[in-house]
Amino acid sequence: MEMFVGAALLALALHFLNAADQARRIVLLGRFLSRYRIEQLLEQLTRGYQRALAEEDVGRSAAIWAGLHPAEDALCSQFGRFAREFAQVSEPQARVSRLPMAVPWATVWLAQGCFDMRKLVVIHAQGFERAVALPTRPPQGADGDEPPLADCERLARSRARVLLAEMLLMQHSCHWFCKSRNVASARLLARQQTSHQQVVATVTAETRRAYAALVGLRG
């Protein structure tokens, strides 16, 4: 009985320690993000991409893609500024444990098993810029004719899927920073019906390499 009570008290203590650490991280990240419209832009773009990808009429989808360009540029600009400001955070505050579950003080006692969130934010900022710069029109032919609308649509859809993956991976990173890797992956699967592995496979190759090297992703 005493062992059961002791184990219960230990579990309760661990829970409160984790909750306190996670609350601190949420406040820290929120303090920087609150200065920007990043969350609103992510929501606007996600809805817009989903509408365009579901649209069967090429002409109507082309209008949707064009209408989203200002939001894409705003996301790149605002997230770049956020990355520069977040770089002011101290290294101990920016540590993220690679452990799948939250463990109290893991970023203190297991510092070698952590990565730097400041560096990950920069990777995501660069990923947004690369994805937005992807072509939406095929190269113009020697005859100077306009490329077929279907070819433009194909490139626009490919670009949107990459940028959407970059956005989802960034959100996964924020949840990982605030909670844990397992919680972040579970939220991604529940909200977007896609796995962490699928998202990583869809981002640009440069993002995938830099991300895997920093967080220690295998396979």
C-alpha positions in Angstrom: 0.0 0.0 0.0 2.8 2.4 0.9 4.5 1.6 -2.4 1.3 2.4 -4.3 0.9 5.7 -2.5 4.5 6.6 -3.0 4.2 5.8 -6.8 1.1 7.9 -7.0 2.7 10.8 -5.3 5.7 10.6 -7.6 3.5 10.5 -10.7 1.6 13.5 -9.4 4.8 15.4 -8.8 6.1 14.6 -12.3 2.8 15.7 -13.8 3.0 19.1 -12.1 6.6 19.6 -12.9 5.9 18.9 -16.6 2.9 21.1 -16.6 4.9 24.0 -15.1 7.7 23.6 -17.6 5.2 23.3 -20.5 3.4 26.4 -19.4 6.6 28.4 -19.3 7.4 27.3 -22.9 3.9 28.2 -24.1 4.2 31.6 -22.6 7.7 32.1 -24.1 6.7 31.1 -27.6 3.4 33.0 -27.4 5.1 36.2 -26.4 7.0 36.3 -29.7 4.2 34.9 -31.9 1.7 37.4 -30.5 3.5 40.2 -32.3 2.6 38.8 -35.7 -0.4 37.4 -37.7 1.4 34.1 -38.4 -1.4 31.9 -37.0 -4.1 33.8 -39.0 -2.0 33.5 -42.2 -1.4 29.8 -41.7 -5.2 29.3 -41.3 -6.0 31.5 -44.3 -3.5 29.6 -46.6 -4.5 26.2 -45.4 -8.2 26.8 -46.1 -7.2 28.4 -49.5 -5.0 25.5 -50.6 -7.7 23.0 -49.6 -10.3 24.9 -51.6 -8.0 25.2 -54.7 -7.0 21.5 -54.5 -10.6 20.4 -54.3 -11.7 22.7 -57.2 -12.2 20.8 -60.5 -12.4 23.9 -62.7 -8.9 24.9 -63.7 -9.9 28.5 -64.3 -11.5 28.9 -60.8 -8.5 27.2 -59.1 -6.1 29.5 -60.9 -7.9 32.5 -59.5 -7.7 31.0 -56.0 -3.9 30.4 -56.3 -3.4 34.0 -57.5 -5.4 35.4 -54.6 -3.2 33.6 -52.1 0.1 35.1 -53.2 -0.1 38.2 -50.9 -0.8 35.9 -47.8 2.2 33.7 -48.8 4.5 36.7 -49.1 3.2 38.0 -45.7 3.9 34.7 -44.1 7.5 34.6 -45.4 8.1 38.2 -44.2 6.5 37.8 -40.8 8.0 34.4 -40.0 11.4 35.7 -41.0 11.1 38.6 -38.6 9.8 36.2 -35.9 12.9 34.0 -36.4 15.2 37.0 -36.0 13.5 38.0 -32.8 13.3 34.5 -31.4 17.1 34.3 -31.8 17.3 36.6 -28.7 16.1 33.7 -26.5 18.9 32.2 -24.4 20.3 28.8 -25.4 19.0 27.0 -22.2 15.5 28.4 -22.9 15.6 27.2 -26.5 16.5 23.6 -25.8 14.1 20.9 -26.9 14.4 17.4 -25.7 14.6 14.6 -28.3 12.9 12.2 -26.0 9.5 11.1 -27.3 7.7 12.0 -24.0 8.0 15.0 -21.7 10.4 14.4 -18.8 11.0 17.0 -16.1 14.3 18.8 -16.4 15.3 16.8 -19.4 16.7 19.9 -21.1 18.9 20.5 -18.0 20.2 17.0 -17.1 20.2 15.7 -20.7 21.3 18.8 -22.5 23.4 16.7 -25.0 20.1 15.0 -26.1 18.5 18.3 -27.0 18.4 20.5 -30.1 18.1 24.3 -30.4 14.6 25.7 -31.2 16.2 28.9 -32.5 18.0 27.0 -35.2 14.8 25.1 -36.1 12.8 28.3 -36.5 15.4 29.5 -39.0 15.1 26.2 -40.9 11.3 26.7 -41.1 11.8 30.4 -42.2 14.1 29.3 -45.0 11.7 26.5 -46.0 8.8 28.9 -46.4 10.9 31.1 -48.7 12.0 28.2 -50.8 8.5 26.8 -51.2 7.0 30.2 -52.1 9.8 30.6 -54.7 8.8 27.4 -56.5 7.6 28.0 -60.1 3.9 28.2 -60.8 4.4 28.4 -64.6 6.4 26.2 -67.0 9.3 27.9 -68.8 8.1 29.8 -71.9 8.7 28.0 -75.1 10.8 29.4 -78.0 7.6 30.3 -79.9 6.6 32.6 -77.0 3.2 31.0 -76.6 1.5 31.0 -73.2 2.0 27.6 -71.4 -1.1 25.4 -71.2 -3.3 26.2 -68.2 -3.3 22.5 -67.2 0.5 22.7 -66.8 0.3 25.8 -64.7 -2.3 24.1 -62.5 -0.1 21.0 -62.1 2.8 23.2 -60.9 0.5 25.3 -58.6 -0.8 22.1 -56.9 2.7 20.7 -56.4 3.9 24.0 -54.9 0.9 24.2 -52.6 1.4 20.7 -51.3 5.1 21.6 -50.5 4.2 24.8 -48.8 1.4 23.2 -46.9 3.8 20.5 -45.6 6.3 23.2 -44.6 3.6 24.9 -42.6 2.5 21.7 -40.9 6.0 20.8 -40.0 6.5 24.2 -38.4 3.4 23.7 -36.4 4.6 20.3 -35.3 7.9 21.9 -34.2 6.0 24.5 -32.1 3.9 21.7 -30.4 7.1 19.7 -29.8 8.8 22.7 -28.2 5.8 23.4 -25.9 4.8 19.8 -25.1 6.7 16.8 -26.6 7.4 15.0 -29.8 4.7 12.4 -29.3 2.1 15.0 -28.5 3.0 17.0 -31.5 2.8 14.0 -33.8 -0.6 12.9 -32.3 -2.0 16.4 -32.8 -0.8 16.5 -36.4 -2.5 13.2 -37.1 -5.7 14.1 -35.4 -6.1 17.5 -36.9 -4.7 17.0 -40.4 -5.1 13.2 -40.9 -1.4 13.1 -41.9 1.6 11.7 -40.1 4.8 13.4 -39.2 6.7 11.1 -41.6 4.5 12.1 -44.5 4.9 15.8 -43.8 8.7 15.4 -43.6 8.7 13.5 -46.9 6.8 16.3 -48.7 8.8 19.4 -47.7 11.6 20.6 -49.8 14.7 18.5 -49.9 16.8 21.3 -48.3 14.3 21.6 -45.4 14.2 17.8 -44.9 18.0 17.5 -44.7 18.5 20.4 -42.3 15.6 19.3 -40.2 16.7 15.7 -39.9 20.3 16.7 -39.1 19.1 19.1 -36.3 16.4 17.0 -34.6 18.2 13.7 -35.1 15.6 12.1 -37.4 16.4 8.6 -38.5 15.0 6.9 -41.6 
